[in-house]
Amino acid sequence: NWFMYFSLKNSLHLYFTIGLTLTTVYYLIFVFEERNRNISDDPSPIYVSRKVFRVLHEAILLSAMLMASEGWCIVRKTITLCGIFGNFVVSSFVTVILAVYDFADFGTIGTLVTLFCIFIILAVFIVFMMHNIKKARQEVDAHLYVIAEEGINPETTPIYRKLGILRVVVFSVLGYFIALFMRSAFSF
């Protein structure tokens, strides 16, 4: 989809492109770090840059998925700047707390406090995402209801296809979010 339909006019594609670029840089740094650690275990600036790029790429991708779950570029064309900023901040909190848990060693009490913070942040993220999904779903349902009231079969309309796309995006967001949590929980 990205290769066939990429356009600078589609802001979601642009946002995902930034996220994928940061992801590529993150994995390149990861490969160089592993190669460097194979030679020496001495501290390296590559390790710090990998942490930074991990937080950046996860925050961008999570916020893009969060905005897509709201229906950005699927149901609605734009999201306010405040909405973009809010989604990015919530996603940043999630990725920062997961990175702290993965990279820091606080001992038993510190780890338990960090896990508690992770569950709180995850709960806030899920509530925020469910609110976005509910808003997008209500908008689609309203369109479908108006179409049905006009005597048109709603299943033959583009908005019904958008509902299918929205469902796929929602399940993708949930899957990615669960994968991030599981990676941190099991320290992959």
Secondary structure per residue as TSV (DSSP state, phi and psi in degrees):
chain	resnum	aa	ss	phi	psi
A	1	N	-	360.0	-44.7
A	2	W	H	-63.5	-42.6
A	3	F	H	-71.1	-35.8
A	4	M	H	-81.9	-32.3
A	5	Y	H	-120.7	16.8
A	6	F	-	-63.6	135.8
A	7	S	-	-149.8	140.8
A	8	L	T	-70.1	-13.7
A	9	K	T	-78.9	-22.4
A	10	N	-	-91.3	107.3
A	11	S	H	-67.6	-28.3
A	12	L	H	-67.2	-41.7
A	13	H	H	-61.3	-42.9
A	14	L	H	-62.7	-42.8
A	15	Y	H	-65.1	-43.3
A	16	F	H	-66.4	-34.3
A	17	T	H	-62.9	-42.4
A	18	I	H	-61.4	-44.8
A	19	G	H	-62.2	-43.5
A	20	L	H	-68.1	-34.3
A	21	T	H	-64.7	-45.6
A	22	L	H	-63.8	-35.8
A	23	T	H	-64.7	-42.7
A	24	T	H	-62.1	-44.7
A	25	V	H	-61.6	-42.8
A	26	Y	H	-57.5	-47.8
A	27	Y	H	-71.3	-32.0
A	28	L	H	-64.3	-43.7
A	29	I	H	-63.0	-39.6
A	30	F	H	-60.4	-42.9
A	31	V	H	-63.7	-44.5
A	32	F	H	-64.8	-36.8
A	33	E	H	-65.5	-44.1
A	34	E	H	-63.0	-39.4
A	35	R	H	-65.1	-41.8
A	36	N	H	-66.9	-40.9
A	37	R	H	-70.5	-20.7
A	38	N	H	-69.6	-28.8
A	39	I	H	-88.6	-44.1
A	40	S	-	-150.0	146.1
A	41	D	-	-96.0	10.1
A	42	D	S	-65.8	147.3
A	43	P	-	-57.9	145.9
A	44	S	-	-140.1	147.1
A	45	P	H	-65.4	-17.0
A	46	I	H	-62.6	-37.0
A	47	Y	H	-62.1	-44.0
A	48	V	H	-67.7	-43.2
A	49	S	H	-65.1	-33.7
A	50	R	H	-63.7	-41.3
A	51	K	H	-62.1	-43.8
A	52	V	H	-63.0	-47.1
A	53	F	H	-68.4	-29.2
A	54	R	H	-64.9	-46.0
A	55	V	H	-64.3	-43.1
A	56	L	H	-62.6	-50.0
A	57	H	H	-68.8	-37.0
A	58	E	H	-68.9	-37.7
A	59	A	H	-65.6	-43.5
A	60	I	H	-63.9	-48.1
A	61	L	H	-66.8	-42.4
A	62	L	H	-64.5	-41.6
A	63	S	H	-68.1	-36.2
A	64	A	H	-64.6	-41.3
A	65	M	H	-69.3	-35.3
A	66	L	H	-64.8	-42.1
A	67	M	H	-69.7	-34.7
A	68	A	H	-66.7	-34.5
A	69	S	H	-67.7	-20.6
A	70	E	T	-80.3	-12.3
A	71	G	T	102.8	13.3
A	72	W	B	-62.2	125.3
A	73	C	T	65.1	9.9
A	74	I	T	-115.4	-60.5
A	75	V	T	-99.0	-40.4
A	76	R	B	-121.2	150.1
A	77	K	S	-78.8	-35.7
A	78	T	-	-132.6	161.0
A	79	I	-	-127.8	144.2
A	80	T	-	-63.5	157.1
A	81	L	H	-60.5	-36.9
A	82	C	H	-63.7	-39.8
A	83	G	H	-65.1	-42.4
A	84	I	H	-62.6	-45.9
A	85	F	H	-63.0	-44.1
A	86	G	H	-61.8	-43.6
A	87	N	H	-63.5	-40.0
A	88	F	H	-66.9	-40.8
A	89	V	H	-64.6	-45.6
A	90	V	H	-61.8	-44.0
A	91	S	H	-65.3	-36.7
A	92	S	H	-64.9	-41.5
A	93	F	H	-58.3	-42.8
A	94	V	H	-62.6	-49.4
A	95	T	H	-70.0	-35.7
A	96	V	H	-66.4	-46.0
A	97	I	H	-66.6	-35.6
A	98	L	H	-67.2	-39.2
A	99	A	H	-67.1	-39.7
A	100	V	H	-61.2	-44.0
A	101	Y	H	-62.9	-40.7
A	102	D	H	-74.2	-36.6
A	103	F	H	-101.9	-20.3
A	104	A	-	-100.1	154.2
A	105	D	-	-123.0	105.6
A	106	F	-	-104.7	-0.4
A	107	G	H	84.8	-173.6
A	108	T	H	-66.6	-50.1
A	109	I	H	-65.4	-44.8
A	110	G	H	-62.1	-38.6
A	111	T	H	-65.5	-41.6
A	112	L	H	-64.6	-40.8
A	113	V	H	-63.9	-42.4
A	114	T	H	-63.6	-42.3
A	115	L	H	-62.1	-40.2
A	116	F	H	-61.6	-44.5
A	117	C	H	-62.2	-38.3
A	118	I	H	-61.2	-46.2
A	119	F	H	-64.7	-37.3
A	120	I	H	-64.8	-48.3
A	121	I	H	-63.0	-41.7
A	122	L	H	-63.0	-40.3
A	123	A	H	-63.8	-43.0
A	124	V	H	-62.6	-43.4
A	125	F	H	-62.1	-45.4
A	126	I	H	-64.2	-42.2
A	127	V	H	-62.5	-43.9
A	128	F	H	-61.6	-44.1
A	129	M	H	-67.3	-42.6
A	130	M	H	-63.2	-35.0
A	131	H	H	-64.0	-44.0
A	132	N	H	-62.0	-43.8
A	133	I	H	-63.3	-41.9
A	134	K	H	-62.0	-42.9
A	135	K	H	-62.5	-45.3
A	136	A	H	-66.3	-41.2
A	137	R	H	-65.5	-39.9
A	138	Q	H	-62.7	-39.0
A	139	E	H	-64.6	-44.4
A	140	V	H	-65.4	-45.2
A	141	D	H	-60.4	-38.6
A	142	A	H	-63.3	-43.1
A	143	H	H	-61.9	-45.7
A	144	L	H	-64.1	-36.5
A	145	Y	H	-65.8	-45.1
A	146	V	H	-62.8	-41.0
A	147	I	H	-64.2	-43.5
A	148	A	H	-65.4	-36.6
A	149	E	H	-66.7	-24.6
A	150	E	T	-82.2	-1.6
A	151	G	T	88.8	12.3
A	152	I	-	-100.0	141.2
A	153	N	-	-69.7	114.4
A	154	P	G	-64.5	-23.7
A	155	E	G	-71.6	-10.2
A	156	T	G	-98.7	6.0
A	157	T	S	-102.2	158.0
A	158	P	H	-62.1	-30.9
A	159	I	H	-66.0	-30.4
A	160	Y	H	-68.7	-37.9
A	161	R	H	-65.3	-36.2
A	162	K	H	-64.9	-33.0
A	163	L	H	-61.7	-41.2
A	164	G	H	-63.8	-41.9
A	165	I	H	-63.5	-42.5
A	166	L	H	-60.8	-40.6
A	167	R	H	-61.6	-45.4
A	168	V	H	-61.2	-43.9
A	169	V	H	-62.5	-43.4
A	170	V	H	-61.2	-46.5
A	171	F	H	-67.1	-33.2
A	172	S	H	-65.4	-43.6
A	173	V	H	-61.7	-47.4
A	174	L	H	-62.0	-42.0
A	175	G	H	-63.3	-44.5
A	176	Y	H	-64.5	-42.1
A	177	F	H	-63.5	-43.8
A	178	I	H	-65.3	-39.1
A	179	A	H	-62.9	-41.9
A	180	L	H	-61.0	-45.6
A	181	F	H	-63.6	-44.7
A	182	M	H	-65.1	-38.7
A	183	R	H	-61.1	-43.3
A	184	S	H	-71.1	-39.1
A	185	A	H	-63.7	-37.5
A	186	F	H	-105.0	6.7
A	187	S	T	53.0	53.3
A	188	F	-	-78.7	360.0
